[in-house]
Amino acid sequence: MKSFKFLKLMMIVLIILIFSSIGWAAGTDTIKIGGVYPLSGPFAPFGSGDKQAIELAVEEINANGGIQSLGGAKIEMIFADSEGDPKVAMTAAERLIINNKDLVAILGSVLSSTTATIAPVCEKYKTPFVNEGSTSITLTTHGWKYFFRTTPHDGLYCEAMYRFLEDVVAKSAEDIKTIGLMYENTLFGKTAGDVWKEKGLEHGFEIVADVSYSAQSVDLSSEVLNLKKANPDVVFLASYTQDAILITKTRQSLDFNPKLVVAINGGQIVPSYIDAVGDLANYVCAEARWSADINKPLANETNQKYMEKYGQNMDGHNARAHTAMMTLYYAIEEAGSTDKDAIRDALANIKVSPEKIIMTWDGVQFDENGQNILGTPCIVQIQDQEFRSVYPYDIASSQLQFPMPKWSER
């Protein structure tokens, strides 16, 4: 009788162990990741593009065997619409975490304003948050422990333009000593202007003109004339599309001929700029985050898959979203766990080599504030009315044409 009871007890224990094993395996069959993006409203094109790039990355990961350190577990994305509204984004992130107890991380969210409301929610619930493209400098100044930004912020991009000039000088017989600044007077332009002024002397360049203006201006003759009088070797611009068009036409009409014009990601990198000014756009350079023509096999292959799937090239927004997803994937692989703190620690210590991402960066490695410190700019130059990548040199598709030919020589 006692042996029967013991046998019965052992059977019950065995059944419990079997079902526990089945439950554990089922729990790791799928790794759930949340994504909060503007999928409706005025910013929907950015959010939808990011969503598509993330889905492409997940599709590739799952097709290649999933998370190997978790027995081939597949990634499942759960998206929520932020509508581009900070309050909606905050609520959407909280609902994702509360309603999906096995959610391991969140991706998002294009806008710095929505990222700023999602991050505290992720801190509250100790959920890793990987941001792809919100570039406000302030996002990595709050001491958040679960926030990781793969893209360089605006300050890093602005400073990187000086490193570009240093490399240009190193490869050229022409010297660059003086810089003229021209930037629109909202947060975007002022941030760029502040960084350029702060970092200029550190990189050995003298700022000889500091011109701010309203992007709504219909005449910028006096501002461009002030730049011309200062006679800088290079002009740095921070502008939107309409003012970029106006500045270009005014440079031509006033016969202003710096050796190079370099814009921070803005009005000069959209096709409508070239459409509006035609060959006047030629030789203008712009920091563009990414370019479809970069000489990097993984980027070319990924862009081709994106083109086949969605009928268009990737851009600087969704290329960074793809990279954020891949960085999170590498961290989960490294953690070998669905524990959110283990994934957070893996992100904090990860170093992704450049050949494993599609960006022009030197890789991904986060500092103590969660900022990727290996980001580098992609500089494009408009040549024959087309955007051509010219920097970094090792992955550029075209040679930089420097100095720019004078208007009279074109």
N, C-alpha and C positions, 0 to 999 in steps of 0.2 A: 504493500500500500504506500509506504513511504517512498519507495523507488518510483512508483507511478506518479506520485505528486511531484517528485524531483524532476522526472522526465517531462511532465506537463509544464513545470516552471521553466525548464530549459527551452522547451519549444516556444513558449511565450517570449522569452528573452531573444531567441533567434529570430522570431517574426518581427519583433520590435527593431532589432538590428538591421534586418533586411529592408524594412520600410524606411528606417532612418537613412540607410544607404541610398535607397531610391530617391528619397526626398532631397538628400544632399546633392546627388547627381543632377536632379532636375533643377535644383536651385542654381547650379553653375552651368547649366546648358545654355543659358542666356544671360548676358551682361547688359543691364539696362542703363542707358545714358540719356539724360534730358538735354533738350536744346531749346533755348528761349530766344526767338528772333522775331523781327517785325515781318509778319507774313501777310499783313493787310495794312492799308494806309499808305501815306506818301513814301515811306521807306521800304515798302514791300519788295521792290526790285533787288535791293541789297540783301534783305533777309532770305528771299527765295533763292537767290544765287548761292548764298552761303549754305542753305539747306541742301541744295542740289550737290554741292561739292562735298559736304559731309556724307551724304548718302552714297556718293560715288566711292569715297574712302572706305566706308563701312562695307559696301558691296565687295570691294577688293580684299579687305581683311578677312571677311567671312569666306570668300571663295578660296582664299589661300590657307584655310585651315583654322580660322578663328584665333582665339587666345590660346597659344600653345601651352603656356604655363598653367592654364586652367582646363587642360584636357580637351582643347579645341572648342571651348565655349564661344558661341556666336554673339555678336553685338546687336542689340536692338535699340534703335533711336526712338525716343518719344518727344515730339516737338510740341511747343506751346507758342501761341502768338502773343508777342508783347505789344503789338499795334504801334510800336515806336513810342509808347507812353511809359514813363518811369514807374507810375503807380501800378499800371496793368502788368508790367514786367515783374515787379516785386511780388504781386499776387500770384502770377503764373508760376514763378519759380517755387514759391512756397507750396502751391498745390501739387506741383510735380513731385516734390520731395515727400510730402505727407501722404499722397495717394499711391506712391510707389515706394514701399518700404525697402525694396531691394535695389533702388536706384543708387548707382555708385558715384556719379559725377554729373556736372552740368556744363554745357558749352553755351556760349553766347557773348555779346548780344548786339553787335554792330555799333550802336550808339553809346557814347561814353555816359550819357545821362541815364540810360536804362541799365548799363553795367553797374553804375554806382548804386542802384537800388537792389540789384540782384545779389551783389557781393555780400552785404550784411546778412541776407537771408541764408546764404551758404555758410557764413561764419556761425550763425545761430545753430544750424543743423549739422555743422561739421561735415560739409559736403564739398569736395574739391570742385572748383570753378575755373575752367580754362577759357580764357578770353582770346578771341582771334584777331580783333582789329579795332578796338576802342583805344584811341591814341592820346587821350587827355593825360598830361603829366601827373595830375593829382591822384589818379587811380591807384598808384603804387606808393602812396604816402600815408596810408591809413593804418598800417601795421596788420593788415589782414593776413591770416595764416593759411587760408584755403584758396586764395586768389592767385592765379598764375596767368600772366599775359605773355603770349608768344611773340606778338608784334612789338617792334620798337615803338616807343611813344614819340610824340611830336618833337620833343627836345632832342632825342637821339637822332631822329631823321634830319633835323636841322643841322646838328653838329656834324653829322656824317657828310653833309655837302662840303664842308671844309676839307675832310679827308679826301674826298673826290678831287678837289682842286689841288691838294698836295700831290696826288698821284698824277694828275694832268701835268703839273710842272715838272715832275720827275721824268716824264716821258717826252717832254717837249723842249724845244730851244727857246720858246717864249716864256717869259716870267709873269707871275701874277703876284702883285703886291697890295693892290687896293680893291676894296669892295664897296659898291653902292647898294643900299637896301631900299626896297620899295614894297610896301605891304599895306593891305587893306586894314581898316582900324577897328575890326571886331576881334573877338577872342582868338580866332584862327590866325589872323595876321599879326596881332600883337604878340602872341606866344612865339611865333617864328622870329619876329623882330627882336624880342628880348633875348632869345637864345643866341641869335646871330651876333648881337652886340656883346653879350657876355663871353662868347667863345672865340670871337675873331682874333683878338690879340694872343690868346693861348695857342692858336694855330699859326701865328706869324703874319696875319693879314691886318691891314689898317682899314677901318671903316671911315670912308670919306664923305658919305652921304647917308642920311637917315630920313626917308620920306614916307610918311603915312598918308592915307587918303581914304575917302569913302568909296566903297564898291559900287555905290549908286551914282557916282559922278558921271556926267555926260561929256566932260572935257577935262583931260589930265595933262594938258600942254604945259602948264606951269610946273607941275610935279616932275614931268619927264625932262623939262628944260633945266630944272635944278640938278637932276642927275647928270645931265650932259655937261653942265658947268663944272661939276666935281670931277669929271673925267675918270671914273673908276675903270680898272681893268676888267672887272666882272660885276654883273648886276645879279643880285638875289631877289626873287619875286615871290610874294605870297598873295595870290589873287584868285578870284572866281572867274567864271567863263566870260561874262560880258566885259568886265574890266580888263581881263587878259587880252581880249580882242582890241579894246580901245588903246591899251598900252602899246601893243604891237604896231598898230596903225600910226600912233603918235611917234614912236621911235623912228619909223620910216619917214614920216613927213618932216621931222626935225633933224634927220640925218644923224642920228645918235648911233655910234658904232663901238660899243664895248667889244672886248675880245670874246666874251662869252656871256650868255644870259642863262641862268639856271633857276628854275622855279621849284618850289616845294609842291608836293602833290596837290593839285588844284585845277584851275581853269585851263591850263595848257596841256593837260593829258587826256582831254575828251575829244572825240572826233569832230564835234561841232565847232571847236576852236579852229581846226584846220579848214573845215568847210567855210568858215566865215572870212578867213584872211588869206586862204590859198597859199601861194608860195612865199608870202611874207612870213609864214610860220617856220620856214626852213631854218635849220641850225639852232633853234631854241632847244635848250635841254630842260628836262624836268625829272625830279625825283618821283618815280612812279610806283613804288612798292614791288611791282612785278611786271613782266612783259611776256607775252606768248611766244616771242621769238628768241628767248634766251637760249644759249647753247648749253643745255643741260638735259641729258637723255631722259631722266625720270620726269622732269617737267614737261618735256615734249610728249612723252608717252601718255602722261596723265591728261594733258590738255587735249590730245587726240581723242582719248576716251570720253572726255567731257564733251567735245565737239560732236562726236558720234551719238552720244546719248541725249544732248540737249540742243544741238544745232548752233552753238556759238562757242567762241573762245572763252577760256577763263580770264579773270581780271584780277587786279590787285586786292579786291575784297574777298572773292571766293577762293582764291589761291591760298590766302592766309587762313580761311576757315578749314580748308583741307588739311593744312599743316597743323592746326590746333587739334583736329581729330586724330591725326597720326601721332602727335606728341602724347596725347592722352592714352592712345593705344599702347605706345611703347612703355609708358609708365605702368599701365595695368599688367602688361607682360612682365615687367621687372618686378612688380609687387607680388605677382603670383597669387593674388588674393582679391576678394571682393570687399574686404574691409576698407572703409573709406579713409581711415587714418593711414593705413598701409599704402594706399594709392597716393595720398597727400605727400607722404614721406618720399615715395618714389619720384614724384614730380619735383620735389624740393632738391633731390640729389641727381636728377637725370642729366645726361649730356647726350644730345642727339647729334650725330655727325651730319655734315652738310649733304652728303650723298643720299641720306635717308629722307630728305624733304625736298619739295619742289621749289622752294624759295631761293633767292640769291644769297641768303644769309650764310654765316660761318657755322650755323647749327642752332641748337636750342639749349640753353643752360640758364637757369634762373638764379638771381641773387636772393638775398634774404628778404627782399620785399616782393618777390614773385615776378620780377621783371626779367625777361630774356635779355641777356647781355651780349649775345652773339649775332644780333641783327645787323645787317648791312643794307645800304640803299641799292635800289636798281635805278640807274640813270638811263633815261632814253633821250635820244636826240631826234628831232623831226628832220628827216632827209627825204627829199623828193615827195614831200607831203605825206610821209608815212612815219609811224613811230618805230624807231630802231633802237634796240638795247646796245649801249656803248660802255657800260660799266656795271659791275666789276669786269675787268678786262678778260679774265679767264673764261667767262661764260657769255661774253657779249657777242652779238651776231654781226655787228658792224664796228668800224673804226670811228672814233670821235673826230669830227671835222673841226679843228681848232688851229688858229683862231677863226672866228666867224668871218666870212668875207664881208667887206663893207657894202653898204647898199649900192654904191656906185659901181661895184665890181660884180654885181649879180646879173 
